Amino acid sequence: MIAHVVLVTPRSDLSASERAAAIETLRRAASDVPEVLRCRIGRRVKHGLPGYEQRMPHNYELALLLEFRDIDALQRYLKAPAHEALGRLFSTASSAAIAYDYEIVEPADTAHLFMV
């Protein structure tokens, strides 16, 4: 499985209508593209215990996790009009955003992940 992980900090000056439009754009990207197996979004949780939390260079407020069967499905999604709209949204409605893609496997199947 491929996980498309996007971390975002929305612009602080977004209006209520811009926020509603952002939510609708996200909903469409997740539901209108059949390659998306699963879509989850969450807000960052801070627990305050010393450690990694304090060493993060940027506070990305939201995480978007999309799951795809394989690389081909991810690439079809990335070329879809719904993703293009989402990409424009992240460009205009966020103060910071990053995206990474990961191959995700069960713990018993990890050996090939560490072969370089």
C-alpha atoms as an extended CHARMM CRD file, in Angstrom:
* protein
*
       116  EXT
         1         1  MET       CA              0.0000000000        0.0000000000        0.0000000000  PROA      1               0.0000000000
         2         2  ILE       CA              1.1490000000        3.5720000000       -0.6360000000  PROA      2               0.0000000000
         3         3  ALA       CA              0.4340000000        6.3080000000        1.9020000000  PROA      3               0.0000000000
         4         4  HSD       CA              0.3510000000        9.9090000000        0.6710000000  PROA      4               0.0000000000
         5         5  VAL       CA              1.0650000000       11.9930000000        3.7760000000  PROA      5               0.0000000000
         6         6  VAL       CA              0.4240000000       15.7340000000        3.6670000000  PROA      6               0.0000000000
         7         7  LEU       CA              1.1510000000       18.0530000000        6.5830000000  PROA      7               0.0000000000
         8         8  VAL       CA             -0.4410000000       21.5030000000        6.4530000000  PROA      8               0.0000000000
         9         9  THR       CA             -0.6830000000       24.7180000000        8.3890000000  PROA      9               0.0000000000
        10        10  PRO       CA             -3.7030000000       26.6960000000        7.1670000000  PROA      10              0.0000000000
        11        11  ARG       CA             -3.3150000000       30.4430000000        6.7170000000  PROA      11              0.0000000000
        12        12  SER       CA             -4.4520000000       32.1960000000        9.8830000000  PROA      12              0.0000000000
        13        13  ASP       CA             -6.5040000000       34.7270000000        7.9120000000  PROA      13              0.0000000000
        14        14  LEU       CA             -8.7890000000       32.2470000000        6.1140000000  PROA      14              0.0000000000
        15        15  SER       CA            -12.4170000000       33.3490000000        6.1490000000  PROA      15              0.0000000000
        16        16  ALA       CA            -15.2570000000       31.0220000000        7.1260000000  PROA      16              0.0000000000
        17        17  SER       CA            -16.2360000000       30.6510000000        3.4620000000  PROA      17              0.0000000000
        18        18  GLU       CA            -12.6280000000       29.8290000000        2.4840000000  PROA      18              0.0000000000
        19        19  ARG       CA            -12.4980000000       27.1820000000        5.2190000000  PROA      19              0.0000000000
        20        20  ALA       CA            -15.8050000000       25.6940000000        4.0030000000  PROA      20              0.0000000000
        21        21  ALA       CA            -14.4960000000       25.6430000000        0.4240000000  PROA      21              0.0000000000
        22        22  ALA       CA            -11.3090000000       23.9310000000        1.6060000000  PROA      22              0.0000000000
        23        23  ILE       CA            -13.3010000000       21.2210000000        3.3770000000  PROA      23              0.0000000000
        24        24  GLU       CA            -15.4510000000       20.6630000000        0.2750000000  PROA      24              0.0000000000
        25        25  THR       CA            -12.3710000000       20.4740000000       -1.9850000000  PROA      25              0.0000000000
        26        26  LEU       CA            -10.8360000000       17.8900000000        0.3390000000  PROA      26              0.0000000000
        27        27  ARG       CA            -14.0720000000       15.8980000000        0.4560000000  PROA      27              0.0000000000
        28        28  ARG       CA            -14.2720000000       15.8210000000       -3.3480000000  PROA      28              0.0000000000
        29        29  ALA       CA            -10.6460000000       14.7610000000       -3.7240000000  PROA      29              0.0000000000
        30        30  ALA       CA            -11.2290000000       11.8770000000       -1.3330000000  PROA      30              0.0000000000
        31        31  SER       CA            -14.5680000000       10.7280000000       -2.7080000000  PROA      31              0.0000000000
        32        32  ASP       CA            -14.4450000000       11.5000000000       -6.4400000000  PROA      32              0.0000000000
        33        33  VAL       CA            -11.2080000000        9.6710000000       -7.2060000000  PROA      33              0.0000000000
        34        34  PRO       CA            -11.7120000000        5.8890000000       -7.1150000000  PROA      34              0.0000000000
        35        35  GLU       CA             -7.9910000000        5.2490000000       -6.5520000000  PROA      35              0.0000000000
        36        36  VAL       CA             -8.2760000000        6.6320000000       -2.9990000000  PROA      36              0.0000000000
        37        37  LEU       CA             -8.7860000000        3.5890000000       -0.7700000000  PROA      37              0.0000000000
        38        38  ARG       CA             -8.9660000000        5.5690000000        2.4410000000  PROA      38              0.0000000000
        39        39  CYS       CA             -8.7050000000        9.2030000000        3.4770000000  PROA      39              0.0000000000
        40        40  ARG       CA             -8.1710000000       10.4530000000        7.0040000000  PROA      40              0.0000000000
        41        41  ILE       CA             -7.5250000000       13.9310000000        8.3290000000  PROA      41              0.0000000000
        42        42  GLY       CA             -6.4880000000       14.9810000000       11.7960000000  PROA      42              0.0000000000
        43        43  ARG       CA             -5.3800000000       17.9010000000       13.9080000000  PROA      43              0.0000000000
        44        44  ARG       CA             -2.0080000000       17.7730000000       15.6470000000  PROA      44              0.0000000000
        45        45  VAL       CA             -2.1100000000       16.6730000000       19.2690000000  PROA      45              0.0000000000
        46        46  LYS       CA              0.4630000000       18.0620000000       21.6670000000  PROA      46              0.0000000000
        47        47  HSD       CA              1.0520000000       16.0790000000       24.8250000000  PROA      47              0.0000000000
        48        48  GLY       CA              3.7460000000       18.2580000000       26.4090000000  PROA      48              0.0000000000
        49        49  LEU       CA              6.1100000000       15.4980000000       27.5240000000  PROA      49              0.0000000000
        50        50  PRO       CA              9.7730000000       16.2910000000       26.8130000000  PROA      50              0.0000000000
        51        51  GLY       CA             11.1680000000       14.7630000000       23.6650000000  PROA      51              0.0000000000
        52        52  TYR       CA             10.5210000000       14.8920000000       19.9560000000  PROA      52              0.0000000000
        53        53  GLU       CA              7.5580000000       17.2720000000       20.1760000000  PROA      53              0.0000000000
        54        54  GLN       CA              9.7650000000       20.1670000000       21.2780000000  PROA      54              0.0000000000
        55        55  ARG       CA             12.3370000000       19.4900000000       18.5330000000  PROA      55              0.0000000000
        56        56  MET       CA              9.9340000000       19.8650000000       15.6010000000  PROA      56              0.0000000000
        57        57  PRO       CA             10.9990000000       22.8640000000       13.4740000000  PROA      57              0.0000000000
        58        58  HSD       CA              7.4540000000       23.6630000000       12.3230000000  PROA      58              0.0000000000
        59        59  ASN       CA              3.9880000000       23.1870000000       13.7810000000  PROA      59              0.0000000000
        60        60  TYR       CA              1.9720000000       21.5980000000       10.9910000000  PROA      60              0.0000000000
        61        61  GLU       CA             -1.5650000000       21.8040000000       12.3610000000  PROA      61              0.0000000000
        62        62  LEU       CA             -3.2480000000       19.2340000000       10.1180000000  PROA      62              0.0000000000
        63        63  ALA       CA             -2.3380000000       15.8590000000        8.6840000000  PROA      63              0.0000000000
        64        64  LEU       CA             -3.9730000000       14.3740000000        5.6180000000  PROA      64              0.0000000000
        65        65  LEU       CA             -3.4190000000       10.6480000000        5.0150000000  PROA      65              0.0000000000
        66        66  LEU       CA             -4.5140000000        9.0610000000        1.7530000000  PROA      66              0.0000000000
        67        67  GLU       CA             -4.0240000000        5.3740000000        1.0030000000  PROA      67              0.0000000000
        68        68  PHE       CA             -3.5740000000        3.8240000000       -2.4500000000  PROA      68              0.0000000000
        69        69  ARG       CA             -3.2150000000        0.2500000000       -3.6450000000  PROA      69              0.0000000000
        70        70  ASP       CA              0.0640000000        0.9450000000       -5.4770000000  PROA      70              0.0000000000
        71        71  ILE       CA              2.2400000000        3.5870000000       -7.1590000000  PROA      71              0.0000000000
        72        72  ASP       CA              0.1590000000        3.5010000000      -10.3360000000  PROA      72              0.0000000000
        73        73  ALA       CA             -2.9950000000        4.3600000000       -8.3650000000  PROA      73              0.0000000000
        74        74  LEU       CA             -1.1790000000        7.2070000000       -6.5970000000  PROA      74              0.0000000000
        75        75  GLN       CA              0.0240000000        8.5770000000       -9.9310000000  PROA      75              0.0000000000
        76        76  ARG       CA             -3.4940000000        8.4460000000      -11.4040000000  PROA      76              0.0000000000
        77        77  TYR       CA             -4.7600000000       10.3390000000       -8.3510000000  PROA      77              0.0000000000
        78        78  LEU       CA             -2.0060000000       12.9540000000       -8.6640000000  PROA      78              0.0000000000
        79        79  LYS       CA             -3.0780000000       13.5910000000      -12.2880000000  PROA      79              0.0000000000
        80        80  ALA       CA             -6.8180000000       13.7630000000      -11.4990000000  PROA      80              0.0000000000
        81        81  PRO       CA             -8.6830000000       17.1080000000      -11.6400000000  PROA      81              0.0000000000
        82        82  ALA       CA             -9.7620000000       16.6570000000       -8.0100000000  PROA      82              0.0000000000
        83        83  HSD       CA             -6.1150000000       16.5110000000       -6.9560000000  PROA      83              0.0000000000
        84        84  GLU       CA             -5.2540000000       19.5470000000       -9.0660000000  PROA      84              0.0000000000
        85        85  ALA       CA             -7.9400000000       21.5040000000       -7.1740000000  PROA      85              0.0000000000
        86        86  LEU       CA             -6.5460000000       20.2440000000       -3.8800000000  PROA      86              0.0000000000
        87        87  GLY       CA             -3.0230000000       21.2400000000       -4.9070000000  PROA      87              0.0000000000
        88        88  ARG       CA             -4.2170000000       24.7720000000       -5.7170000000  PROA      88              0.0000000000
        89        89  LEU       CA             -5.9330000000       24.8850000000       -2.3450000000  PROA      89              0.0000000000
        90        90  PHE       CA             -2.7550000000       23.9660000000       -0.4910000000  PROA      90              0.0000000000
        91        91  SER       CA             -0.9020000000       26.6510000000       -2.4360000000  PROA      91              0.0000000000
        92        92  THR       CA             -3.4100000000       29.3820000000       -1.6380000000  PROA      92              0.0000000000
        93        93  ALA       CA             -4.8830000000       28.4110000000        1.7280000000  PROA      93              0.0000000000
        94        94  SER       CA             -1.8320000000       27.2500000000        3.6560000000  PROA      94              0.0000000000
        95        95  SER       CA              1.1090000000       29.0360000000        5.1690000000  PROA      95              0.0000000000
        96        96  ALA       CA              3.1400000000       25.8100000000        5.0650000000  PROA      96              0.0000000000
        97        97  ALA       CA              2.6330000000       22.3710000000        3.5400000000  PROA      97              0.0000000000
        98        98  ILE       CA              4.7310000000       19.3060000000        2.7850000000  PROA      98              0.0000000000
        99        99  ALA       CA              3.8660000000       15.9840000000        1.1910000000  PROA      99              0.0000000000
       100       100  TYR       CA              5.6190000000       12.6180000000        1.2080000000  PROA      100             0.0000000000
       101       101  ASP       CA              4.7340000000        9.1800000000       -0.1230000000  PROA      101             0.0000000000
       102       102  TYR       CA              5.5360000000        5.9490000000        1.7070000000  PROA      102             0.0000000000
       103       103  GLU       CA              5.2660000000        2.2600000000        0.9940000000  PROA      103             0.0000000000
       104       104  ILE       CA              3.4400000000        0.8100000000        3.9940000000  PROA      104             0.0000000000
       105       105  VAL       CA              3.6200000000       -2.8720000000        4.9050000000  PROA      105             0.0000000000
       106       106  GLU       CA              2.8190000000       -5.1290000000        7.8280000000  PROA      106             0.0000000000
       107       107  PRO       CA              5.6350000000       -5.4880000000       10.4080000000  PROA      107             0.0000000000
       108       108  ALA       CA              6.4040000000       -9.0390000000        9.2510000000  PROA      108             0.0000000000
       109       109  ASP       CA              7.0360000000       -7.7670000000        5.7130000000  PROA      109             0.0000000000
       110       110  THR       CA              9.5610000000       -5.0090000000        6.4490000000  PROA      110             0.0000000000
       111       111  ALA       CA             12.8480000000       -6.6710000000        5.4330000000  PROA      111             0.0000000000
       112       112  HSD       CA             12.7880000000       -5.2890000000        1.8640000000  PROA      112             0.0000000000
       113       113  LEU       CA             12.2030000000       -1.7350000000        3.1570000000  PROA      113             0.0000000000
       114       114  PHE       CA             15.7040000000       -1.6430000000        4.5950000000  PROA      114             0.0000000000
       115       115  MET       CA             17.4940000000       -2.9950000000        1.5320000000  PROA      115             0.0000000000
       116       116  VAL       CA             19.2010000000       -0.1300000000       -0.2400000000  PROA      116             0.0000000000
